[in-house]
């Protein structure tokens, strides 16, 4: 039985899109989203709101799309990539949520 990476990829991307849409509604208009913090808690650089909110879903689409394509080529590849895709999806959701939570705290 072929285990497809398309399902965890699609689920992850849909969750990331929902998180991003909620963030777009909650974050202030015209805000610059912090993208990197230093060890003292200061912001090293920021991105425009749209870029900051959609950055992780775009990366997820590229990474998980590549995984889905590669897994469709071979059952052996799909079997190895299937648990990895779920793990990467979980980490992307966690990191995206944390990033936007920290950004919202920084913006007040």
Buried (B, 14 or more C-beta within 10 A) or exposed (E): EEBBBBBBBBBBBEBBBEBBEEBBEEBEEEBBBBBEBEEEEEBEEBBEBEEBBBBBBEBBBEBBBEBBEBBBEEEEBBEEBBEEBBEBBEEBBEEBBEBBEBBBEBBE
